[in-house]
C-alpha cells in the first residue's frame, strides 16, 4: 500500500468517524435543548446538507479530473 492509497483510506475512515461524532453531538444538543421533532429535523438537515456537499464535491472531483 503506497501513501496515496493510505491517505485515501484514512480520509474515508476518519471523515466517517467525524460525521458520526457530529451526528451524536447534534442528537445530544437536540435532546438537551428539547428541540422537538421539527427542531431535530432542522438540525440533522443542516448536518446532512454539509455531508451531501462534501459527497458531491468528491464525486465531481473524480468525474471532472
N, C-alpha and C positions, 0 to 999 in steps of 0.2 A: 504494500500500500504506500503510494507516494504522498507527498504533502498536500497536493491538490485534492485528492480523494479524502484524506483525513479532514481537511478543512471543511469540505462539503458535508461530510457525515456529521461532524461536530456542530456545524451551523444548524443542521436539521434537528439534531437531538437536543441541543441546548436551547434552541429557539422554541421548540415544542415544550420543553420544561418551563421556560419563561412564560409562555402563553397559558399553561396550566396554572402556574403560580398567580398570574394576573387574574385568571378566572376565579380562583379561590379568594383573592383579595376583593374582587367585585362582589362575589357572593357574600362574604363576611360584611362588607360595607352595606350591602342592601339589607342584610338581616339586622345589623346593629342600628341602622337608621330607620328601620321599619318602613322601607320604601314602598312596600306593597307590590302587587303583581305588575302594574304598569311601570312603576319606577324601576323595578328589577329588569323589566323588558328593555327599558331605555338604556340602563347601564350596560347590560350584556350586548345590546345592539351596537353601542358605541365601540365596545371591545371587538365585536365581530367585524365591524367595518374597518377597523385598523388592521386586523388579521387578514381580511379579504384584500385590502390594498397591498399588503406585503406579498400575498399569493399571486395577485395579478401582476405585480412588478416582476416577480420571479419568472412567471410564465412568459411575459413579454421579453425579458432578457434572453430567455432560451430560444424563442421563436425569431426574434429580430437579429440577434447576433451573439 
